[in-house]
Amino acid sequence: MRDVVYVLVFEGFADWQVALALSEIRRPGDWEVRSIGFSRAPVTSMSGWQVLPDSSLDELDRDAAALLILPGGHLWLSAQVEQTASLALDVHRAGAPVAAIGEGVFALAHAGLIDDCRHTGSWPGQIAREVPGYAGEDQYDANVLAVSDGGVITASHLGGIEFAREIIHTLDLYTRSDREHWYRLFKHAVLPPWLASESVDVARAA
C-alpha cells in the first residue's frame, strides 16, 4: 500500500519550502510522513532546526512510497545530486510521483525526468546552467510558480504555496472545492464561506 510520503533532508535544506505541504499531508491522518537522509546522522536546516532522519536513502521502501519530496538547498550543487537523481528516477519508475522545489529541481533534471514534461523552476536558464545534458528547455514554463505533469511536480523557490497546492491535488486531499478555498485562503487571505460566516457572527456578537 502506498501510504508513505518521503521527504529528503540534508545539511542546509530549505525547510520552509516544504513545511506547508507537509502539514497539509499530515492533517487528514491517512499518510505517514518520513524523513530520509544520506545517512541517519542528524542534519541542520537553513533555519537552524536539527532533524534526525527516520531512515537513509537506501532504506526507502519503493512499494510504500506515495510521493518523494525534494526541497531546495545548496546540496544540489554537490556530487550528491547524482545519488538523489537516481533515487528520484527509481521512485518514479516504481509508479510514485516525485516533487521538487527550488534547487531540488536540479535532481529531477539530472534524472531526465523533466526533459519531456511541462515543468518550472526558480528562473529561466538556471537549470540549463547547472545541469549539463538538460534537454527540457522547450517544456519550461516561466509563467507559473508550480506545475504538475507526468507524475512530476516542480516549483520555483518562491512557490511554496503553489507547490503545496500541487501536492494536495496529486494526493487527492480534500474536495476540489475545498482545495480552491484552501489556496485562496493561504495565497490571498480570502476566508472560505464557512469561516467568513463565523467571522461575521463573531463581529456582530461583539
Secondary structure in CASP SS format (residue, H / E / C, confidence):
PFRMAT SS
TARGET T0000
AUTHOR 0000-0000-0000
METHOD secondary structure of the structure
MODEL  1
M C 1.00
R C 1.00
D C 1.00
V E 1.00
V E 1.00
Y E 1.00
V E 1.00
L E 1.00
V C 1.00
F C 1.00
E C 1.00
G C 1.00
F E 1.00
A C 1.00
D C 1.00
W H 1.00
Q H 1.00
V H 1.00
A H 1.00
L H 1.00
A H 1.00
L H 1.00
S H 1.00
E H 1.00
I H 1.00
R H 1.00
R C 1.00
P C 1.00
G C 1.00
D C 1.00
W C 1.00
E E 1.00
V E 1.00
R E 1.00
S E 1.00
I E 1.00
G E 1.00
F C 1.00
S C 1.00
R C 1.00
A C 1.00
P C 1.00
V E 1.00
T E 1.00
S C 1.00
M C 1.00
S C 1.00
G C 1.00
W C 1.00
Q E 1.00
V E 1.00
L C 1.00
P C 1.00
D C 1.00
S E 1.00
S E 1.00
L H 1.00
D H 1.00
E H 1.00
L C 1.00
D C 1.00
R C 1.00
D C 1.00
A C 1.00
A E 1.00
A E 1.00
L E 1.00
L E 1.00
I E 1.00
L E 1.00
P C 1.00
G C 1.00
G E 1.00
H H 1.00
L H 1.00
W H 1.00
L H 1.00
S C 1.00
A C 1.00
Q H 1.00
V H 1.00
E H 1.00
Q H 1.00
T H 1.00
A H 1.00
S H 1.00
L H 1.00
A H 1.00
L H 1.00
D H 1.00
V H 1.00
H H 1.00
R H 1.00
A C 1.00
G C 1.00
A C 1.00
P C 1.00
V E 1.00
A E 1.00
A E 1.00
I E 1.00
G H 1.00
E H 1.00
G H 1.00
V H 1.00
F H 1.00
A H 1.00
L H 1.00
A H 1.00
H H 1.00
A C 1.00
G C 1.00
L C 1.00
I C 1.00
D C 1.00
D C 1.00
C C 1.00
R C 1.00
H E 1.00
T C 1.00
G C 1.00
S C 1.00
W C 1.00
P C 1.00
G C 1.00
Q H 1.00
I H 1.00
A H 1.00
R H 1.00
E H 1.00
V C 1.00
P C 1.00
G C 1.00
Y C 1.00
A C 1.00
G C 1.00
E H 1.00
D H 1.00
Q H 1.00
Y E 1.00
D C 1.00
A C 1.00
N C 1.00
V C 1.00
L C 1.00
A E 1.00
V E 1.00
S E 1.00
D E 1.00
G C 1.00
G C 1.00
V E 1.00
I E 1.00
T E 1.00
A E 1.00
S C 1.00
H C 1.00
L C 1.00
G C 1.00
G H 1.00
I H 1.00
E H 1.00
F H 1.00
A H 1.00
R H 1.00
E H 1.00
I H 1.00
I H 1.00
H H 1.00
T H 1.00
L C 1.00
D C 1.00
L C 1.00
Y C 1.00
T C 1.00
R H 1.00
S H 1.00
D H 1.00
R H 1.00
E H 1.00
H H 1.00
W H 1.00
Y H 1.00
R H 1.00
L H 1.00
F H 1.00
K H 1.00
H H 1.00
A C 1.00
V C 1.00
L C 1.00
P C 1.00
P H 1.00
W H 1.00
L H 1.00
A H 1.00
S H 1.00
E H 1.00
S H 1.00
V H 1.00
D H 1.00
V H 1.00
A H 1.00
R H 1.00
A H 1.00
A C 1.00
END
